[in-house]
């Protein structure tokens, strides 16, 4: 059986912690002038992938 390939999009979006996955917020790249300072400040913080989605993310990142 061949090796599982890593999903290229997931590899760019998620980082593996000890037993969880970390992500950064979207919509932080362009069109920032129309977004409020509070909204941009809150987007600096990332987040942890919810437990119901963690299995799906781990299947996309088999080597981590």
C-alpha positions, -999 to +999 in steps of 0.1 A: +000+000+000+014+034-009+021+062+016-006+088+023+001+122+008-001+153+029-029+177+019-010+208+006-037+233+017-039+218+052-001+218+055-001+256+051-030+262+074-025+240+105+003+233+129+004+203+151+006+208+189+010+179+213-024+164+206-043+193+190-041+215+159-035+252+158-048+276+131-045+313+124-075+335+115-085+342+079-092+376+063-060+392+076-042+396+043-058+424+024-087+449+025-077+458+060-088+495+058-125+487+060-120+464+091-121+479+125-091+479+147-108+457+173-116+431+146-080+431+133-066+429+168-088+399+176-077+382+143-041+382+156-050+354+179-052+320+164-074+292+176-075+255+183-093+232+159-125+219+175-125+182+187-151+172+161-128+184+133-095+173+147-098+138+132-104+153+097-074+175+100-052+147+112-062+126+082-051+155+059-017+156+078-007+120+081+030+126+086+025+148+117 
